[in-house]
Amino acid sequence: MNMTEQAIRVLRSRPHAVPAFLTVLVLLACFAGAQDTGALILERCQDCHEMDKVCLVGSDDAKWWQETVLRMVEYKSELLTADDASSVSVFLADPQKRASVCTPK
């Protein structure tokens, strides 16, 4: 029996555990998405400027970040897809996530 089958068997025998299990899955997906977005930022944005520039910005306004990211994409159209640009904007609007990619001097 593989792990998926074991997990299904456990969840069927303990239906009260399903909400907790789903919560854990959602949290893991969010964490993985944040990791991927941070890596995407480091991969794509450093070609044009150092990440210390990100640290200098004090805005947590998602709309401001969306406009800024879209302006960068105008300079280099192959930089990000529309979905990536949206994810990057949301990521950078969060001070804790933004701090994870910035490189202060």
DAVENHU-V164884 format. One line per field, one symbol per residue. phi: phi as a letter, one per 20 degrees, with the letter a starting at -180 (. if undefined). psi: psi as a letter, one per 40 degrees, with the letter a starting at -180 (. if undefined). A space follows every 50 residues. Layout:
phi: ???
psi: ???
This chain:
phi: .effffffffffecffeggffffffffffffffffffffffffeeffdbf ffffffededeffffgfffffffffbgefbffffffffffgffegffgff decfe
psi: hiddddddddddegdeeddddddddddddddddddddddddddddeddii eddddehehehddddddddddddddgdediidddddddddddehddddde eigi.
